[in-house]
Structures are given as C-alpha cells and as structure tokens.
C-alpha cells in the first residue's frame, strides 16, 4: 500500500466523489479510480459504496480512513517536531475553544506565548463543545479549551481541570443598575438583555435562575454568540448580560464593565483542557499546555 493511495481515498470521501477528488488532487478520474482499486486489491475488501449521489465509505473503508487520519497526523506532527528541534521557539499549534474562552482566556494565553516565543504560529477554531470534541477526535486540532458539562462521552478524550468559573450579571459602567445594591433577579426581567442562544451553557444557567424565581426566560433584545458584540453593547450603558466572571478579567481591561449585585444560583462551571489520550503532544503543544496551567493557577480554587 502506498501513502499516496491512502491520501487519494481520504480525498475521495471528503469530496464525495472521484471526479471532485481528481480536481482537488490535480489529476484525472482514471488515476483516482486506479488508486482506489489498488487499495481494495491489497486489502481484499470493498472500501467504497458507489451510488448516484457519489460515494460513501464501507465499514472497512471507515476503519482504513481512521487509520489514515492517524498516519497523516503523525507525519505532520513529526515534521513540526523536526522544525521545533531546529528552532525551539518555532512551531504551529491548532487550538479549539468555545467563543468566550477564545475571546478571554485563550487570547490572553496566545498573547503571553507570542511574547515569549514570537515564532510560534496559532490556528484557532471556535464552536460548541460537541463539535470541538469531534474536531479533536479527528485530529483537526491539537487541544481544546472548554467548559466541562460533565463526563466526556468519547473515552479517547481527557479533560484536565484549569479553573472554576462562576457566572455573573454584568452591565456597562454607565448603566444605572451599577449604582444599585441588593438587586433581585425579578427587578431585571424587563431590562434590555443581550444574550447567547438559549441552548448555550449561559442560556441554561439563565433558564435555571429565572425558573427558580418563578419567572419566564427573559426576552432578549439581542441574541448573539459574539462576546465582543456583547461587550460593545454593554459599554453603551443600555444593556445587561450574563458573563463568566473570568471573561471580565480578560475582556474589560479598563473597567468598562461592572458586575451587578444579583446572585445566580448554582452558576459555576469548571474550565480546562481536553487532549487525546493516545496521542503524544509535540514540544510546542506542551509549551501551550504548561503556559495555560501557569496562567490559570491564580484563578484555580482546587488543589
């Protein structure tokens, strides 16, 4: 079996057809078909099911694709490790993160590392936790920074705790509510809320908090996943939101945001790193891990 044939198979499946794969590989469809036929001859099994809409991998094909993903990932990391050995301050790290951690903790981490090791290159992917877990399992990223919602379903993934995060109601410094004390949640029910989607972690926390007071979920004036848009709207003094407390530490460097004196019940989540158990990390990824532990240490409540 040639690695080139394996690469062709992976491209065919990703493209959904041999013709499209040929275009991506800058070759001809007969050449692509020949590579697939050679692989099926070597293994003695059918690797692809062909139909009108394109192709799909068989069960045997999926097993080979999983192996191919690992092989090419190891080759890529081997090249990067050689580059790192030639220059210990250089390398590439692919990080996956939720939007808020990306805008706060991960941004601070990248800033710290880029100052210490200016030749390190970073690629950042943001998304919801389930999608990020899949990206890591498929080795499309090197590690994740996420909030833990409980045990991870995929046993190949390992979560390492970094710090606990509580959730707070926040407003811009010019908002009149910042001058009030002993605010009750019902007082804010009719305010202008800027919130992430209701199905998000923060959405579930708000739902729990309002239900505990016999209130309906607040009618959001603005619904957005963007942390920076929420910060911008809060700075106008007209909106309120719910933030992870750690986000204020990194997002509001000039005290433009204030925490309101209202409690959210049981609104605390652990943040940490997720890595693949069976995957040795490269030296540059280890640098990121060590630096993340260092940055999170002052915020950690656990021993």
C-alpha positions in Angstrom: 0.0 0.0 0.0 1.3 3.5 -0.9 0.6 6.5 1.2 -0.4 8.3 -1.9 -3.3 5.8 -2.5 -4.4 6.3 1.1 -4.4 10.1 0.6 -6.5 9.6 -2.6 -9.1 7.6 -0.6 -9.3 10.2 2.1 -9.8 13.0 -0.6 -12.5 11.0 -2.4 -14.5 10.6 0.8 -14.1 14.2 1.8 -15.0 15.4 -1.7 -17.9 13.0 -2.1 -16.9 11.7 -5.5 -14.0 10.7 -7.7 -14.4 13.5 -10.2 -14.3 16.2 -7.5 -11.4 14.4 -5.8 -9.5 14.4 -9.1 -9.9 18.2 -9.4 -8.7 18.7 -5.8 -5.7 16.4 -6.4 -4.9 17.9 -9.8 -5.1 14.6 -11.5 -7.5 12.6 -13.7 -10.5 10.5 -12.6 -9.0 7.3 -14.0 -5.9 7.8 -11.8 -8.1 8.3 -8.8 -10.1 5.2 -9.6 -6.9 3.2 -10.1 -5.7 4.2 -6.6 -8.9 3.0 -5.0 -8.9 -0.2 -7.0 -5.3 -0.9 -5.8 -6.2 -0.3 -2.2 -9.2 -2.7 -2.5 -7.0 -5.3 -4.1 -4.4 -5.0 -1.3 -6.9 -5.4 1.5 -9.2 -7.7 -0.4 -12.4 -5.8 0.7 -14.6 -3.1 -0.9 -13.8 0.3 0.6 -16.4 2.5 -1.1 -20.0 2.1 -1.9 -20.8 3.9 -5.2 -24.3 5.5 -5.8 -25.8 8.2 -7.9 -25.0 11.0 -5.4 -21.4 10.0 -5.1 -19.5 7.6 -2.8 -19.6 6.6 0.8 -17.0 4.5 2.7 -18.0 1.0 3.7 -17.4 -0.2 7.3 -13.9 -1.4 6.2 -13.4 1.9 4.4 -14.1 3.9 7.6 -11.7 1.7 9.5 -8.9 2.5 7.0 -9.8 6.2 7.0 -9.4 6.3 10.8 -6.0 4.7 10.4 -5.1 7.1 7.6 -6.1 10.2 9.6 -3.8 9.0 12.4 -0.9 8.2 10.0 -1.0 11.6 8.3 -1.4 13.3 11.6 1.7 11.6 13.0 3.6 12.5 9.8 2.5 16.2 10.1 3.5 16.3 13.8 6.8 14.6 13.0 7.6 17.4 10.5 6.6 20.0 13.0 8.7 18.4 15.7 11.7 18.4 13.4 11.1 22.1 12.8 10.8 22.7 16.6 14.1 20.8 17.2 15.8 23.0 14.6 14.3 26.1 16.3 12.8 25.6 19.8 10.9 28.9 19.6 9.0 28.0 16.4 6.1 25.7 15.6 2.4 25.6 14.9 -0.5 24.9 17.4 -4.1 24.3 16.4 -6.4 25.2 19.3 -10.1 24.6 19.6 -12.2 26.7 22.0 -15.7 27.9 22.9 -16.3 31.6 21.9 -16.0 33.1 25.3 -12.8 31.3 26.3 -11.3 32.1 22.9 -12.1 35.8 23.5 -10.8 35.8 27.0 -8.5 33.1 28.5 -7.2 31.8 25.1 -6.5 35.3 23.8 -4.5 36.1 27.0 -2.7 32.8 26.6 -1.8 33.4 23.0 -0.6 37.0 23.9 1.6 35.6 26.6 3.1 32.9 24.4 3.6 35.1 21.4 5.7 37.5 23.5 7.8 34.7 24.9 8.1 32.7 21.7 7.3 35.0 18.8 7.9 32.4 16.1 5.0 30.1 17.2 2.0 30.2 14.9 -1.5 29.7 16.1 -4.7 28.5 14.4 -7.9 28.9 16.4 -11.2 27.1 15.8 -14.3 28.1 17.8 -17.6 26.3 18.2 -19.9 24.4 20.5 -18.4 21.7 22.7 -19.8 18.7 20.8 -18.3 19.9 17.6 -15.0 20.7 19.2 -14.8 17.2 20.6 -15.3 15.8 17.1 -12.6 18.1 15.7 -10.1 16.8 18.3 -11.1 13.2 17.8 -10.4 13.7 14.1 -7.1 15.3 14.9 -8.0 18.6 13.2 -6.9 20.4 16.3 -4.2 19.7 18.9 -6.1 20.5 22.1 -9.2 22.2 23.3 -10.0 24.9 25.9 -13.6 24.3 27.0 -16.0 24.3 29.9 -16.9 20.9 31.3 -20.5 19.9 31.3 -19.8 16.5 32.9 -18.1 13.3 31.9 -17.0 13.2 28.2 -18.8 10.6 26.2 -15.8 9.9 24.0 -13.4 7.8 26.1 -10.4 8.8 23.9 -10.6 12.3 25.3 -9.0 13.5 28.6 -10.2 16.6 30.5 -7.7 18.4 32.7 -9.1 21.0 35.1 -7.7 24.5 35.0 -10.1 26.8 37.0 -13.7 27.1 38.1 -15.8 29.9 36.6 -18.8 31.4 38.2 -21.4 33.4 36.2 -22.4 36.9 36.9 -24.9 39.5 35.6 -22.9 42.3 34.1 -23.6 45.8 32.7 -21.6 48.7 31.3 -20.1 51.2 33.7 -22.6 53.8 32.6 -25.6 51.6 33.2 -27.8 53.0 36.1 -28.1 49.5 37.6 -24.3 49.6 38.5 -25.2 52.1 41.2 -27.8 49.9 42.8 -27.2 47.4 45.6 -29.1 44.3 46.6 -30.7 43.8 43.2 -33.2 41.0 42.8 -33.4 39.0 39.6 -37.1 39.9 39.1 -36.0 43.6 39.0 -34.1 42.9 35.8 -36.8 40.8 34.0 -37.9 43.6 31.7 -34.4 45.1 31.0 -32.6 45.0 27.7 -30.8 41.7 27.7 -28.1 40.8 25.2 -27.7 37.0 25.4 -26.3 34.0 23.6 -28.7 31.4 22.2 -30.9 29.8 24.8 -29.5 26.3 24.1 -26.0 27.5 25.2 -24.4 27.0 28.6 -25.2 30.5 29.7 -28.8 30.1 28.3 -29.3 27.1 30.6 -28.0 29.0 33.6 -30.3 31.9 32.9 -33.3 29.5 32.5 -32.5 27.8 35.8 -32.1 31.1 37.6 -35.4 32.6 36.4 -37.4 29.4 36.9 -36.2 29.3 40.5 -37.9 32.6 41.0 -41.0 31.6 39.1 -40.1 33.8 36.1 -40.1 33.2 32.4 -36.9 33.3 30.4 -36.1 37.0 29.7 -37.0 38.4 26.3 -33.6 39.2 24.8 -33.3 42.4 22.8 -30.2 40.9 21.1 -29.2 37.2 20.7 -25.6 36.7 19.7 -22.7 34.2 20.2 -20.2 37.0 19.8 -18.5 38.0 23.1 -17.1 41.2 21.6 -20.5 42.3 20.3 -22.0 41.8 23.8 -19.2 43.8 25.3 -19.7 46.6 22.8 -23.4 46.8 23.5 -22.9 46.7 27.3 -20.5 49.7 27.0 -23.4 51.8 25.7 -24.9 51.6 29.2 -28.2 50.3 27.8 -27.9 46.5 28.0 -27.2 43.8 30.6 -26.0 40.2 30.1 -24.6 37.1 31.9 -20.9 36.6 31.6 -18.4 34.1 33.0 -16.6 36.0 35.7 -13.2 35.2 34.2 -14.3 36.9 30.9 -14.5 40.2 32.7 -10.9 39.8 33.8 -9.7 39.5 30.3 -12.3 41.4 28.2 -12.7 44.5 30.3 -9.2 45.8 30.9 -10.3 49.4 31.5 -13.1 48.7 34.0 -15.7 49.4 31.3 -18.0 46.6 32.7 -19.4 46.1 36.1 -20.8 43.1 38.0 -24.3 43.7 39.3 -25.1 42.7 42.8 -27.5 39.9 41.9 -27.0 36.2 42.6 -27.3 33.4 40.1 -27.9 30.1 41.8 -25.5 27.2 41.2 -23.9 29.0 38.3 -20.4 27.6 38.3 -18.6 25.5 35.8 -15.0 24.0 35.6 -12.9 25.1 32.7 -10.0 23.1 31.4 -8.0 21.5 28.5 -9.0 18.5 26.5 -6.5 16.3 24.8 -6.4 12.9 23.1 -5.3 10.1 25.5 -3.4 8.1 22.9 -1.7 11.0 21.2 1.7 12.2 22.4 1.8 16.0 22.1 4.5 17.9 20.3 7.0 20.1 22.2 5.3 23.3 21.0 1.9 22.0 22.2 3.4 21.1 25.5 4.6 24.7 25.8 1.0 25.8 25.3 -0.2 23.3 28.0 2.4 24.4 30.5 1.7 28.1 29.9 -2.1 27.5 30.3 -1.5 25.9 33.6 0.6 28.8 34.7 -1.9 31.4 33.5 -4.8 29.6 35.2 -3.1 29.0 38.5 -4.1 32.3 40.2 -7.8 31.6 39.3 -7.9 28.0 40.5 -9.7 27.1 43.7 -8.8 23.4 43.6 -5.6 21.7 44.8 
